[in-house]
Amino acid sequence: MEVLERIKLQIEKMSSTQQLEILKILHENENVKINENKSGVYVNLSFLPNNVVVQMQEYLKYVNDQENSLNVIENRKESVKHAYFEDSHA
């Protein structure tokens, strides 16, 4: 259950575009019950087939890896900007 709680928390923090990708993963499996109302889409994660949980974990890892890569690139970009552009005016 701890794994499912972590997945739920990660999904809640995602952008709506990323959440739609999770919904696509869920929708691809006919055994997954998706409930929708005007407040949003709800899925009982407790009854997900193991292969769907694995697919969601893989997607969450992919998103996390991409965000980490982007952060590294942004940090490098800021370092270069600071080293070459901001220090040159001193």
Backbone as ProteinMPNN parsed JSONL, in Angstrom:
{"seq_chain_A": "MEVLERIKLQIEKMSSTQQLEILKILHENENVKINENKSGVYVNLSFLPNNVVVQMQEYLKYVNDQENSLNVIENRKESVKHAYFEDSHA", "coords_chain_A": {"N_chain_A": [[0.821, -1.201, 0.0], [2.019, 1.188, 0.612], [3.536, 1.827, -1.643], [1.552, 2.473, -3.516], [0.467, 4.723, -2.301], [2.6, 6.51, -2.506], [2.733, 6.711, -5.304], [0.245, 7.908, -5.813], [0.587, 10.427, -4.516], [2.67, 11.485, -6.055], [1.441, 11.687, -8.571], [-0.552, 13.563, -8.028], [0.974, 15.865, -7.769], [1.84, 16.38, -10.295], [1.869, 18.008, -13.554], [-1.059, 18.912, -15.483], [-0.856, 17.876, -18.053], [0.971, 15.778, -17.756], [-0.493, 14.23, -15.991], [-2.537, 13.463, -17.676], [-1.184, 11.644, -19.286], [-0.782, 9.58, -17.466], [-3.445, 8.889, -17.112], [-3.963, 7.883, -19.658], [-2.42, 5.554, -19.585], [-3.854, 4.158, -17.661], [-6.333, 3.965, -18.914], [-5.816, 2.314, -21.063], [-5.982, -0.26, -20.108], [-8.466, -2.56, -19.802], [-9.443, -3.568, -17.431], [-9.319, -1.645, -15.516], [-11.113, 0.529, -13.535], [-12.441, 3.604, -14.15], [-13.605, 6.503, -12.742], [-15.479, 9.359, -13.364], [-16.352, 12.71, -12.726], [-17.761, 16.049, -12.434], [-15.789, 17.203, -10.923], [-13.438, 15.92, -11.458], [-11.284, 13.125, -12.335], [-11.348, 9.89, -11.012], [-9.642, 7.133, -9.617], [-9.528, 4.0, -8.174], [-6.752, 3.051, -6.767], [-6.091, 0.788, -5.371], [-7.061, -1.501, -6.556], [-5.696, -1.92, -8.895], [-4.259, -3.724, -11.612], [-1.119, -5.434, -11.4], [0.666, -5.044, -13.566], [-0.148, -2.579, -14.58], [0.434, -0.875, -12.482], [3.209, -1.091, -12.55], [3.717, 0.048, -15.086], [2.888, 2.668, -14.576], [4.748, 3.39, -12.605], [7.094, 3.295, -14.118], [6.605, 5.388, -15.918], [6.469, 7.537, -14.12], [9.084, 7.497, -13.159], [10.43, 8.135, -15.516], [9.468, 10.779, -15.945], [10.51, 12.003, -13.655], [13.274, 11.63, -14.09], [13.571, 13.186, -16.421], [12.929, 15.73, -15.43], [15.014, 16.06, -13.593], [17.198, 16.083, -15.353], [16.617, 18.405, -16.808], [16.86, 20.278, -14.755], [19.603, 20.091, -14.195], [20.657, 21.034, -16.608], [19.6, 23.652, -16.608], [20.912, 24.672, -14.34], [23.569, 24.568, -15.192], [23.409, 26.349, -17.314], [22.815, 28.732, -15.944], [25.185, 28.968, -14.498], [27.057, 29.382, -16.545], [26.034, 31.743, -17.615], [26.36, 33.445, -15.434], [29.163, 33.313, -15.093], [30.24, 34.241, -17.532], [28.801, 36.47, -18.442], [27.699, 38.128, -16.39], [29.898, 38.585, -14.686], [31.62, 39.891, -16.357], [31.037, 42.538, -16.418], [32.143, 43.777, -14.296]], "CA_chain_A": [[0.0, 0.0, 0.0], [2.928, 2.33, 0.663], [3.902, 2.138, -3.024], [0.402, 3.131, -4.132], [0.349, 6.05, -1.705], [3.657, 7.318, -3.138], [2.295, 6.961, -6.683], [-0.853, 8.881, -5.725], [1.145, 11.738, -4.187], [3.43, 11.963, -7.212], [0.491, 12.052, -9.625], [-1.224, 14.797, -7.62], [1.911, 16.983, -7.937], [2.188, 16.509, -11.709], [1.102, 18.928, -14.398], [-2.234, 18.258, -16.072], [-0.399, 17.116, -19.226], [1.552, 14.533, -17.258], [-1.591, 13.445, -15.436], [-3.242, 12.855, -18.813], [-0.404, 10.466, -19.691], [-1.126, 8.53, -16.494], [-4.807, 8.47, -17.45], [-3.862, 7.033, -20.855], [-1.932, 4.246, -19.126], [-4.98, 3.499, -16.98], [-7.415, 3.726, -19.876], [-5.421, 1.221, -21.968], [-6.296, -1.541, -19.487], [-9.92, -2.655, -19.651], [-9.783, -3.972, -16.065], [-9.223, -0.481, -14.632], [-12.357, 1.29, -13.44], [-12.197, 5.043, -14.06], [-14.819, 7.25, -12.41], [-15.319, 10.767, -13.699], [-17.449, 13.627, -12.467], [-17.365, 17.413, -12.784], [-14.61, 17.583, -10.132], [-12.234, 15.281, -11.974], [-11.262, 11.69, -12.617], [-10.937, 9.151, -9.831], [-9.313, 5.734, -9.835], [-9.152, 3.31, -6.948], [-5.456, 2.433, -7.044], [-5.967, -0.482, -4.644], [-7.473, -2.629, -7.388], [-4.994, -1.906, -10.176], [-3.413, -4.878, -11.929], [0.302, -5.169, -11.15], [1.335, -4.515, -14.76], [-0.501, -1.163, -14.702], [1.244, -0.196, -11.453], [4.577, -1.047, -13.079], [3.73, 1.051, -16.17], [2.819, 3.991, -13.962], [6.038, 3.625, -11.961], [8.057, 3.579, -15.185], [6.342, 6.736, -16.411], [6.86, 8.467, -13.062], [10.551, 7.54, -13.168], [10.786, 8.882, -16.723], [9.198, 12.196, -15.681], [11.486, 12.44, -12.659], [14.576, 11.704, -14.768], [13.54, 14.334, -17.317], [12.989, 16.942, -14.612], [16.38, 16.159, -13.075], [18.052, 16.493, -16.471], [16.333, 19.815, -17.082], [17.442, 21.062, -13.665], [21.051, 20.114, -14.405], [20.896, 21.934, -17.747], [19.322, 25.02, -16.155], [21.991, 25.065, -13.432], [24.749, 24.831, -16.028], [23.13, 27.572, -18.065], [22.965, 29.836, -15.001], [26.614, 29.081, -14.191], [27.704, 29.997, -17.709], [25.544, 33.12, -17.675], [27.013, 34.184, -14.354], [30.605, 33.365, -15.299], [30.656, 34.943, -18.745], [28.06, 37.683, -18.754], [27.533, 39.005, -15.243], [31.211, 38.948, -14.159], [32.368, 40.693, -17.325], [30.722, 43.954, -16.246], [32.737, 44.248, -13.043]], "C_chain_A": [[0.86, 1.258, 0.0], [3.326, 2.783, -0.744], [2.772, 2.906, -3.698], [0.206, 4.539, -3.577], [1.388, 7.003, -2.303], [3.273, 7.689, -4.568], [1.209, 8.04, -6.69], [-0.31, 10.283, -5.468], [1.921, 12.327, -5.357], [2.494, 12.44, -8.321], [-0.196, 13.374, -9.282], [-0.347, 16.026, -7.837], [2.244, 17.258, -9.401], [1.361, 17.58, -12.405], [-0.084, 18.168, -14.992], [-1.852, 17.434, -17.307], [0.174, 15.768, -18.799], [0.476, 13.635, -16.658], [-2.399, 12.785, -16.543], [-2.502, 11.625, -19.32], [-0.675, 9.297, -18.757], [-2.529, 7.998, -16.805], [-4.814, 7.579, -18.687], [-3.393, 5.635, -20.481], [-3.081, 3.48, -18.488], [-6.068, 3.094, -17.964], [-7.101, 2.562, -20.82], [-5.79, -0.152, -21.417], [-7.789, -1.6, -19.194], [-10.363, -3.054, -18.253], [-9.75, -2.81, -15.072], [-10.52, 0.303, -14.702], [-12.012, 2.757, -13.21], [-13.535, 5.726, -13.814], [-14.561, 8.725, -12.669], [-16.568, 11.529, -13.3], [-16.956, 15.041, -12.75], [-16.142, 17.892, -12.0], [-13.325, 16.948, -10.632], [-12.421, 13.803, -12.225], [-10.71, 10.988, -11.379], [-10.712, 7.691, -10.185], [-8.947, 5.148, -8.478], [-7.877, 2.529, -7.23], [-5.298, 1.068, -6.38], [-6.261, -1.691, -5.519], [-6.788, -2.671, -8.751], [-4.227, -3.206, -10.395], [-1.938, -4.485, -11.783], [1.006, -4.571, -12.364], [1.036, -3.033, -14.974], [0.298, -0.343, -13.687], [2.681, -0.051, -11.942], [4.688, 0.002, -14.185], [3.71, 2.465, -15.594], [4.143, 4.34, -13.281], [7.108, 3.974, -12.997], [7.853, 4.991, -15.73], [6.769, 7.779, -15.378], [8.38, 8.592, -12.988], [11.04, 8.336, -14.37], [10.613, 10.384, -16.49], [10.225, 12.752, -14.703], [12.872, 12.597, -13.278], [14.65, 12.916, -15.693], [13.649, 15.647, -16.537], [14.385, 17.143, -14.026], [17.345, 16.621, -14.157], [17.86, 17.969, -16.796], [16.929, 20.72, -16.0], [18.952, 21.17, -13.808], [21.397, 21.094, -15.524], [20.676, 23.388, -17.332], [20.42, 25.525, -15.223], [23.262, 25.384, -14.2], [24.585, 26.14, -16.79], [23.31, 28.801, -17.167], [24.433, 30.048, -14.636], [27.365, 29.774, -15.315], [27.306, 31.463, -17.798], [26.257, 33.976, -16.628], [28.503, 34.36, -14.627], [30.997, 34.26, -16.467], [29.967, 36.282, -18.982], [27.964, 38.642, -17.569], [28.875, 39.467, -14.67], [31.968, 39.865, -15.09], [32.106, 42.189, -17.168], [31.371, 44.537, -15.0], [33.924, 45.15, -13.258]], "O_chain_A": [[0.463, 2.282, -0.556], [3.44, 3.98, -1.005], [3.025, 3.896, -4.385], [-0.18, 5.447, -4.313], [1.086, 8.166, -2.573], [3.458, 8.829, -4.994], [1.26, 8.975, -7.49], [-0.714, 11.231, -6.141], [1.84, 13.527, -5.622], [2.732, 13.479, -8.936], [-0.398, 14.212, -10.161], [-0.866, 17.118, -8.065], [2.87, 18.273, -9.71], [0.309, 17.999, -11.921], [-0.105, 16.937, -15.002], [-2.467, 16.401, -17.572], [-0.112, 14.741, -19.415], [0.532, 12.414, -16.804], [-2.893, 11.671, -16.371], [-3.136, 10.658, -19.743], [-0.786, 8.154, -19.202], [-2.761, 6.789, -16.764], [-5.585, 6.622, -18.757], [-3.909, 4.644, -20.999], [-3.259, 2.289, -18.745], [-6.649, 2.013, -17.857], [-8.012, 1.901, -21.318], [-5.902, -1.111, -22.18], [-8.313, -0.788, -18.431], [-11.536, -2.899, -17.914], [-10.118, -2.98, -13.909], [-10.972, 0.692, -15.779], [-11.379, 3.113, -12.216], [-14.482, 5.552, -14.581], [-13.544, 9.271, -12.242], [-17.69, 11.067, -13.503], [-15.847, 15.216, -13.254], [-15.523, 18.887, -12.377], [-12.235, 17.389, -10.269], [-13.539, 13.295, -12.315], [-9.734, 11.436, -10.778], [-11.474, 7.089, -10.941], [-8.158, 5.726, -7.73], [-7.916, 1.47, -7.857], [-4.451, 0.276, -6.792], [-5.765, -2.786, -5.254], [-7.24, -3.371, -9.656], [-3.615, -3.731, -9.464], [-1.568, -3.335, -12.019], [1.851, -3.688, -12.215], [1.88, -2.305, -15.495], [0.777, 0.748, -13.997], [3.297, 1.0, -11.764], [5.653, 0.766, -14.216], [4.425, 3.348, -16.067], [4.604, 5.477, -13.378], [7.935, 4.856, -12.764], [8.823, 5.707, -15.977], [7.369, 8.793, -15.734], [8.901, 9.687, -12.774], [11.972, 9.13, -14.248], [11.509, 11.17, -16.801], [10.749, 13.847, -14.903], [13.564, 13.582, -13.019], [15.675, 13.597, -15.745], [14.371, 16.559, -16.939], [14.881, 18.268, -13.97], [18.212, 17.458, -13.904], [18.828, 18.693, -17.03], [17.441, 21.799, -16.299], [19.52, 22.235, -13.564], [22.327, 21.89, -15.393], [21.479, 24.257, -17.67], [20.816, 26.687, -15.31], [23.951, 26.358, -13.895], [25.519, 26.935, -16.891], [23.896, 29.797, -17.591], [24.874, 31.187, -14.483], [28.204, 30.642, -15.075], [28.152, 32.326, -18.032], [26.697, 35.09, -16.913], [29.047, 35.444, -14.413], [32.0, 34.969, -16.386], [30.519, 37.142, -19.668], [28.132, 39.849, -17.74], [28.992, 40.606, -14.218], [32.884, 40.561, -14.65], [32.843, 43.014, -17.706], [31.15, 45.708, -14.691], [34.523, 45.621, -12.292]]}, "name": "protein", "num_of_chains": 1, "seq": "MEVLERIKLQIEKMSSTQQLEILKILHENENVKINENKSGVYVNLSFLPNNVVVQMQEYLKYVNDQENSLNVIENRKESVKHAYFEDSHA"}
